Amino acid sequence: MDAVTVSARLSRFDAPMCLMGMSPTHRTTIVIIGAGYAGIMAANRIASHPMATALTRVRLISASAHLVERIRLHEALRAEEDPVRPLSELLNPAIDVVIGRATSIDRKRGVVHLSDGDPIPFDQVVLATGSTSRAPAGALPISGIADLQPLRDELVGSSHTRIRVVGGGLTGIETAAELAEQGFDVEIVDSGTVGSHLGVRARKQASHELRRLSCTVIDNRTCQPEPDILTIWAAGFAPVTVPCDPPVSTSSDGRIVVNRFLRSPDDPRITAVGDCAAPPAPHLRPSCASALSLGAVAADILISEVLDAPPPETGVGYVMHCVSLGRNRGLVEHVSPDDVPNGSILTGKEARRVKDWVMDHTVQWLIEEAERSGSYRIVRGPAQ
């Protein structure tokens, strides 16, 4: 029986730490890959814990020295907006930051390989690598910081007279509203229904607000980029993962399969959270809210292990869907913890103030977690 098989069978919740070759004084090296909302939340929550900090070493691998606030990308289409924050402003100082790109996880050797630099050994590894857009040729994606400048250039200097936003999810709606408010001729197109993730009342309100901004809303149409239309792709997001050797189980769309403890069933040393993970709870959706809560849960599980404490509650839930519809108006839809709309909505300027509060506090929650572990309160939901 090889080392990978032994490790996979000795899950922390089945065997004491000493059986995994760790003494009570062993400093568990936790390597977190990805410095988005989930990765930073997990790193800060562990590093700032008063008891776990002496028993752990937290290493955060990030491709850049900044957090990209993806929830602000649609606003950053204006050149004066900056959706990045230096990691130095957000992280607990005990975290060892490694700027680089993880290329593979060697499960047999227990190391993460980088595109440049020495392999990084781990006792536990957390994948928080997020997702990206798969835009077809001729379309411009809006999923990361690298997408902004091409979009800005097209919006300023393009001869296109019309903009087509493909994808009627949150990103598509917010992007279409932002550009329509600036005076562009915009249409938003979805192969199903624009705003299908919203309840009936909220969906109608979103369509009304888009049309108020002179944005054309088109449902049930599949389209491809056209030469005379600037096509912005806000559909077809795909997970970003790091290959494991030997491989671990993935879902049909490429996400890493995890159990209710957010662990790969093939190897309890591998945790995955956020957009790159496929947890068992069906109500969990790719979102900033999910990333924050699941990053916190992953941290709590790892903290409980190093402290030999009972495992924490793992279920997470939601409070609302929050949508910006231009700079002055918004839409808030209240939901049950399992993300089912309850029919209550908030609109207009008041909803926009709620949206601004959420965006501002997202970064503030990360900063507070860097100072005091557990300061971020997880919204509880159905058990995974």
N, C-alpha and C positions, 0 to 999 in steps of 0.2 A: 504494500500500500504506500503510495507516494505522499509527500508532504502536503500537497494540495488537498488530497482526499482526507487526510487526517484532520487538517485545519477545518475543512468544510463540515466535517461531522461533529466537531467539538464546538458547537455554537455556545456563546457566553451564557445563554439562557438554559443550556443543558448541562454545562460543566463549569466548575470553578476555574478562575483565572490561572491557578497554579498548574492545572492540567494542560493549559495551552503554552506552557513553558515560561510563564511570567511570574516572577516573585512579587510579593506585595510592594517592594520598593522599585520595581521596574517602571520606568517612565515610558508610557505608551506613546509611540509616535503616530500621530493622526495627520495624514496628508489629505488636504482638501484641494480638489482640482476644480477651478472655476471661481472667479471673484465677482459673481453676480449677486443678486439679492439672497439666494439660498446659501451660497458658499460663504459670504461675509457673515450672515446671521449665524451659521453653524460655527465658524471659526471664532467669532467674538464671544459667543455663548459659552464655549468651552474654555477659552483662554482667560476669561474674566471670572470664572467660577472660583471662589475662594479655597475650596478643597481640592478640586480637580487640577488646578494649575500646577501644583507641585508633582502631580503624577502623570502629567501629559506634556508632550511637545507638539505644538500645532504648527504645521507648515502649510502655507497657502500658495498654490501654483496658479499664476495668472499670466495670461498672454500680454497684458499691459499693466501699467501702474495706476490705472484709473477704473472706477466703476462707471459703466454706461447706464444711465437711467433710461431704460427702455420705455418706461411709461411716459417719458417726455419727448420721444423721438419725433412724434408728429408736430410738436411745437418747434422743434429744432430745425424744421424745414426753413424757418426764417434764420438768416445767417447770424443774427445777433444773439440767438439762443444757444446755450452751451449745455448739453446733457451729460457731461462727464464730471466726476468728482475724484480728486486724488485719493488713492487708497490710504495714504498717510493720514488723512483727515478722518478716516472711518474705522480704522482697525485698532484693536488692543495692541499695545507695544510689545507684548510677549509673543505675538505671532511672527513667525519667520516667513517672510514673503520671498517667493522665488519667482522672478519674472522669466517666463519661458513658456513653451508649448509642450504639454504632455503628449507623447506619441503612442505609448502603450503601457499596459500594466502587466508586469511579469509576475504571475501568481506563484510560480514555483520558487523564484528567488525573493519574492516579497519586495519588489522595487518598482518605481515608476520611471520609465525612460523619458527623457526630454529630447527635443530636436537639437538642442545644443547644451552640453554640460553633463556632469556625472549623474548616474541614476540616483534616485532618492528612495531610500529604504522606508518601509512603512510597517506598522502593526495593523492599522486600520486605514482604509482609503475611502474618501467620500467623493463621489462624482456629482458635481453641481455645474455641469457644462452647458446647460440650457438648450436652446434651439436656434435655428436659422431659417431663412427663407430659401425656397428653391424656385426662383423665378425663371421662366423660359427666356430664350434669346429674344431680345427686343423689348424686354420689360425691365424696370428698375425695382429692386426689392426695397423694403423699409423694415429691416430687422436688426440692424447694428450700426455702429458708429461709422464703419467704412462705407455705408450706403448713403450717408448724408450729403457729402460733397457732390457726387454725380447728380443727385436729385436737385440740390441747390443750383448747380450749373444749368441744368435743363430748365428749371423754373425761371431763371433770370435771362438766359440767352437763347432759349429754344424758339423755333419758328412754329411749334405746335400751337394750335388754337384751342385744342380741347384736351382735357386730362381725364383719363379713365382709371379709377381705382378698382382693382379686381380683388374681391374678398369682402364680405359683409359682416365680418366679425368686429371686435372692439377696435383693432388697429385700423381696419379699413374705414369704419365710420368716423373715427376721430381724425384720420388723415383727410378724408373727403370734406368734412366740415371745416377743418382748418384752412384748406385751400379755397373752398367756396367762399368763405368769409373774406379772404384776401382779394376776391374778385375774379378768380379763375373760373372758366367754364368747365365744370366738373360733373362727371357721372360716376356712380358707384354701382358695380355689377356683381351679382353673386349667382352661382349655379343653382342655389336653392333660394333662400329668403334672406334679404339683408336684415341683420339683427336676429337671426334665428335662435341665438343663445338667450335672447330676452323673452320675457313673458309677453302675452298678447298686447296688453295695455302699453307696456314700455316700448315694444316694437313699433306700434302705431305712432307713439310720441316721437321716437327717433326718426322715423320716416317723415313725419310732419316737420320736425326741426330742420332736417336736411333740405326738404323742399322749400322751406322758408328762406334758406340761404341760396336758393336757385340751383341746388344740386339735384340732378336727375337720378332717381332711384329705380334700378332695373333688377327684377327678380327673375329666377329661372332661366338664366342665359349663360351658356358656356362660351367664352371668347378667348381669343389669342391676340397678341400684340399686333397693331397695325401701324404702318409707317407714318401716317399723318396724325396719330394720336399718341400723346405721352402716356404710357401705361405704367402705373405704379402697382406693384404686386404685393398684396397683403393677404395672400391665400397660400395654402400648402406649406405651412411651417413644418420643419423636420427636426428631429432631435439631433444634438451634437453629442457624441460619446467618444470615449477613448477605448480602443481595442484592448481586450484582455487575452492573455495567452497563459493557459488554455482559455477558450472563449467561455462566456457566461450566457445564460439564457436571455433572449431579447424577444420583444413583442413583434407582431407583423409589421409595425411601422418603425422598428429599429430602436425602441426604447428599452432600457435595461429592466428586466422583470425583477420586482422586489416583493418581499412578504410584508406583513403588517409592521414589522420592525424596520422596514425600509432597507432590508438586507437582500442581497442576491441569494436565492435558495441554493446556488452552487458554491458559494463561498461567503461565510459570515464576516469575513474581513472587508467585504465590498458593500458599501452603502451607496445608494443613488437617490437623489432628491431633485425636485423641480421638473422642468420640461423634459429632461433626459430620462426620467424614470417612469415605469409603468406599475404603479401601486395597485393593490387589489380593490381598493374602495372605488366604486364606479362614479361617484359624484365629484371626484377631484378633477379639476380642469387646469390646463396650463395658464398661469397668471402670476402676477406679482404677489397677490395674497397667498396663493398656494406655496410659492417659493419661500416666503418669509416663515410661514407656519411650519412647513416641512423641514426647512433648515433648522428651525428651533427644536423640533421633535427629534431629528437625527442627533443633534447635540445632546439633548437630554438623555437619549438612549446610551450614547457613548459615555457620558458622565456617570450614569448609573452603573455602568460596567466597571469603570476604573475605581469607583467607590464601593463596589460590591453591594450595591443597593438594589431594591426591587425595580423592575423595568417600569418606566413611566407610561401614562396613558398616551396612546398613539393616534387617536382619532382627531381629525381637524375638520373645520367647517368654514362657513361663510356668513357674512352679514348683508352684503349688498353687491350689486353691479353698479359701477360708477363710470360714467361716460362724459367726456367733454364734447361739446357741440359748438366749437368756436371758442373764442376767448371770454365770452360774456355769458354763455348759457351752457347748461349741462343737463344730465339725466341721472337720477339715482333710483334704482329699483331694489326694494328690500326683498331679501330671500330668507328661507329657512336655512338652518345649518347644513342641510344636504343640498343646498343650492337650488331649491325650488322657489320660483317667484311667488309671493303671496298677494300680488295685485296692488300693493302700495308703492307709489312712485312720488318722486320729488322732481320738479322741473325748473327751468329758467335760471335766474341768477343765483338763487339759493342753492340749487343743485351744483352749480359751478363752484360756489364757495366750498361745498363739501368735497368736490373733486380736488380743488387746490389744497385743501387741508390734508387729504390723503396723500397726495404727491409730496407735499412738504414733509409730512411725518414719516414717510417711508425711509428717507435718509436719516431723519432724527431717531427713529427706532433703532437703526443700525448703530448709530453713535452711542446711544444710551446703553445698548447691549454690550458695547466695548468697555463701558465703565462698570456695568453691574449685570452679571449673568442673571437671566430670568426677568429682566425688566420688561421685555416684550411679552405681552399676554397673548397666548395662542387662543384663537377662536376654536372652541371644541365642536366636533361634529360626530357623525356616525363612526363607530369603530371600524377599523380597516380589516 
